[in-house]
Amino acid sequence: MLRTGTCSPYVGRFAPSPTGELHFGSLISAVASYLQAKSADGEWLIRIEDIDPPREVPGSARRILRDLRLFGMQSERPLVYQSERTAAYHQARDRLIESGKAFWCGCSRADLAGSGRYPGTCRNGIPKGKLPRSIRIRVDDRIVSFSDRLQGKLEENLQQTVGDFVIQRADGLPAYQLAVVVDDAYQGVTEVVRGMDLLESTARQIHLQRCLGLPTPVYAHHPIALGDDGRKLSKRYGSDPITALPHASALEMVLRFLGQSCPSGLSQGDLWLWAVENWKLSNIPPASRYNASTPQ
C-alpha cells in the first residue's frame, strides 16, 4: 500500500545500492542523513536499493550494514529491501497506466537523440514495426520547482531536458525513479539528505509524486567526494579513510568535509555525542572536494 499522509514526525533515510563496499563518499551521505534525523529527534532508516540484480555484488548489502554498525549507525525500523517490494511498484505502475499518465514504449536507447531526451515517439501508440519494451511517464511543458535546503531554489522543465522518462525498464525491472518515490512514501520519509549526484533526479521524482498523489519530502543535496581523478568516489581506494584509518578518525574526516568544526582526537562515542549536539546542516559548504589519495 502507498502511504499518502502528509503530517508525520521527522523521518530520514540512507538508501545504498549493494553494488560495492561502503566507502568515504557513501559514508558522507550516511552520516549527514543520520545527524539530520538525530538533530530533529527523528527516525533514521536504512533501505537497501537492490532492484538491479545485474549490478549487484554478492554480499555487498551485508558488508555495508556491518560497516554502518561499526561506525555506530543502525536503522531504527526493520530494513526495507526493494527486491521484496515488486508488488508495490507494479501497483503504482498500473495506477499510472490506467489513469493515462504512463504508456508503453517500443523505443530503445538507439532511437533517442544524442542528448538522451525522449522525443515522444510512442506517446500516442507504438508505431508499426516496434514492440512494447518499457513504460514511460508523461511529462508536461511546465516548470518543476523546488527549494533545496543546501542548493537553493531550483527548477527544471522535464519536457525540455529528459522528456517522458522510464518507470519500468525493458527487462521488466522497476526503474530507480519509481521505486524511490514509492518507498519514500511507504516509509513516511519527510526529508531526503543525499549527494549532489542525485540532484538531477529530484524534479523527476517530484513529478512522479504529484502523478501518484504522494507527499513530497524536503530535499537537501550535499557535495560529493571526488577522487584525485576528479570523478565521484564510488569505490574504495587503498587510501580510503574507511580502510586506512580508525573509525573515529574517518568519522572526524566526514564531519569536517560536511563543514562541522568538531574537536580532534575524540573517541567514536564522544564524537557522536558532540556531532548530535552541534550538528548544523547550514554549515555544509555548497561544494567540496576530497582527494582520495591524501587522507589526513
C-alpha positions, -999 to +999 in steps of 0.1 A: +000+000+000+011+036-007+011+059+023-005+093+014-004+110+048+013+144+049+017+150+087+043+129+105+074+133+127+108+136+111+119+105+092+152+104+073+168+076+054+200+062+039+195+041+008+226+024-005+227+002-036+246-031-029+270-026-058+302-024-038+316-015-004+308+013+020+333+040+011+341+075+022+317+090-003+287+069+008+297+074+045+292+111+040+256+106+030+250+081+058+264+105+084+247+136+070+213+119+069+218+103+103+227+135+120+200+155+104+175+130+117+190+128+152+192+166+155+154+167+147+147+140+173+135+119+144+139+084+130+167+073+107+160+043+084+181+022+061+167+010+028+187-014+005+180-005-031+186-039-046+164-037-077+192-040-103+205-076-100+230-074-129+249-047-110+246-062-075+278-075-058+272-107-038+275-099-001+276-062-006+244-054+014+256-075+043+290-058+044+275-023+041+252-029+070+282-044+090+303-013+083+275+011+093+271-008+126+309-005+132+305+033+127+277+034+152+247+036+128+217+012+126+182+015+112+155+023+137+130+002+119+132-031+101+152-029+069+134-024+036+148-043+006+135-031-027+138-066-041+109-076-018+086-047-029+079-055-065+042-057-060+041-022-047+059-009-077+036-028-100+006-013-082+019+022-087+028+015-124-007+001-130-023+032-115-003+054-138-011+034-169-048+032-160-050+070-155-033+077-188-002+092-171+021+064-183+023+045-215+041+016-232+071+025-253+088+005-281+120+026-283+155+016-274+183+039-264+195+038-300+162+055-310+170+086-288+188+117-298+224+122-286+211+143-257+192+112-244+159+133-244+129+112-254+110+128-283+076+113-275+076+087-303+052+063-286+031+088-267+000+082-288+007+045-295+036+023-305+044+028-342+043-002-366+074-023-365+080-017-328+071-039-299+064-029-263+096-026-243+095-002-214+069+020-197+073+058-196+056+085-175+042+115-194+057+149-186+043+183-194+058+215-208+059+232-174+084+240-147+090+217-117+105+239-090+117+231-055+138+247-028+168+226-018+180+233+017+216+234+006+215+243-031+187+269-030+157+273-054+160+250-084+137+244-114+135+222-144+113+217-174+113+179-178+099+180-213+129+200-225+156+182-205+146+145-205+111+141-220+088+112-209+111+091-187+112+053-180+094+039-149+097+003-159+128-009-178+128-031-209+140-060-188+108-057-167+126-043-136+111-011-120+132+020-127+150+037-099+128+068-100+096+049-095+109+026-067+124+056-048+092+076-049+070+046-038+093+037-010+099+072+004+061+075+007+057+040+021+083+047+048+069+082+055+102+099+047+099+136+054+134+148+044+159+133+019+195+142+026+218+128-002+246+137-025+245+162-053+250+134-079+213+126-073+202+163-077+192+158-113+167+130-103+147+153-079+124+170-105+116+136-119+108+122-085+086+153-076+067+148-109+061+112-101+049+121-065+024+145-080+012+120-105+006+094-077-008+119-052+021+113-028+037+139-005+070+155-015+098+153+011+121+182+018+154+178-001+190+187+009+218+177-015+253+178-001+286+180-020+300+146-031+335+134-025+357+132-056+388+111-061+421+125-073+409+119-109+380+143-104+354+116-105+328+106-079+344+085-052+323+054-057+348+026-050+372+021-021+407+034-028+437+019-010+439+052+009+401+055+017+398+065+053+373+037+059+401+012+054+432+033+061+422+050+094+405+041+127+367+046+126+368+076+149+394+093+126+374+085+095+342+098+111+361+130+121+371+135+084+335+131+073+323+157+098+350+182+086+340+175+050+305+184+060+316+217+075+313+207+111+342+220+132+345+190+155+372+186+182+402+164+173+411+132+189+377+122+204+367+086+208+340+075+184+313+075+211+323+110+222+325+122+186+289+111+180+277+129+212+294+161+200+280+157+165+244+152+175+246+181+199+263+205+175+251+194+140+242+223+117+230+215+082+237+251+072+274+246+078+277+223+049+295+241+021+278+243-013+307+224-030+336+204-016+363+181-028+381+152-011+413+140-027+412+102-022+449+099-024+457+121+006+436+112+036+446+133+067 
